[in-house]
Amino acid sequence: MADTINTGETRELIASNKVEGTAVYNMGGERLGTVHNFMVDKRSGKAEYAVMQFGGFLGIGADYYPIPWKMLNYSTDHSGYVVDLDKDRLQDAPRYADNDEPDYNAGYGQQVYSYYGVTY
């Protein structure tokens, strides 16, 4: 019998399909949204952004918020990611509608990281 490959998660790694849909909470435990997807740098292989889906009803009318990946911390207590943000901070945050995905270039990256006070 061949060895099986764990495609779900290990102690330090998780499969991308298990990250998508994971809840995102603020520091107070309030659910902000879910990870819609994440953007990975093609050359370094590092995740640059978690794109959080927030708002709307059952995904209809929701917006997508790119958040620097390094802002998210996985919490086993929440079985999700925790970020030091609240809903008020998201009011003016960079975001886009479902059919209006931005060009994730260096200028856009600088804008997103700068908004959150994170070094790009």
N, C-alpha and C positions, 0 to 999 in steps of 0.2 A: 504494500500500500504506500503510495507516494505521500510525502509530507504535505500538509495543507498550509496554505498561506493565510495568515490572519489579515483580512482586508477591512476589518472594522476599526480596532484600535489596540494599542499596546499601552504600557505604562507611560511612555513619553510621546507617542505618535497617535494621530487619529486620521482616518480616511476623510477625504474632502466631502464625500456624500453624507457623512455623519455630522459635519460642521454645519452644512446648509440646513436651515430650519431650527438651529439651536437658539434658544432664548437668550436675549441680552437684557441685563438688569442694571440699574444704577446702584450706587453704594448703599442706598436705603432699602434695597430689595424690590423696588418698583420695576415691573417689567416694561422696558422701553420698546421692544420689537424683537425681531428674529434676524439671524444672519441669513441673508438672501443668497449671497455667494461671497467669494473673496478673490482679490486680485493678487497674482503672484508675479514677481519679477522674473522674466524669462531667463535672464543670465545668472542671477544669484540663487534663484529658487526660493527666495524669502517672500513670505506673504507681506504685501504692502498695505492693503486695505481689507477691512471687513465691510461689506456693503450691507447695511442694516435696513431692513424693511420696517417702516413705521407708519402708523396711521391707517386710514381707510377702514373698511369693514370687510372681513374675510378676504383680505388682499386686494379688494377693489378700491381704487382711489388712493392706495398707499404710495408713499414716496420712498426713495432709496437714498440712504445717507452713507457715503464712504467715510469710514472712520479709520484713522491710522491703526494698523494691527497691533502695534506695540502698546496701545492704550487699553486693550482688552486683556483681562486675566480670567482664566478658567476657574470656576468655583465648583467644587464637588458638592458643597452645601446646596447650591442652586441648580446643579446639573446644567449649567449654562455659563455664559460669559458675563463678567461684571466690568463696568466701565464707570469712571468718575465723571458722569454727566447727569443732567436732569432734563426733563422735557422742555423747560424754559430755554436751556442752552441750545437745544435742537431747533428752536424757532427760526433762527437766522443762519443755521448751519448750511454748508454746501449740500445740495441734494438735487435729485432729478426725478422726473416722472418715468413710468415704465418704458415708454417708447422714445425717451430723450436721453439715452446714456451718453455721458460726456466723453471727450477724447482724453484718456488718462495719460496726458503728457506731463513733462516736468513742470510746466506752468500751472497746470491744474493741481498737481501734487503739492506744489508750494502753497497754493491757495488753501487746500484742505488742511495740510499740516499746520499752517500758520493760524488758521481759525481756531484750532484746538490747542495752540501753544506748544506744538511738538516740533522738534528739529527735523527737517526734511533730509 
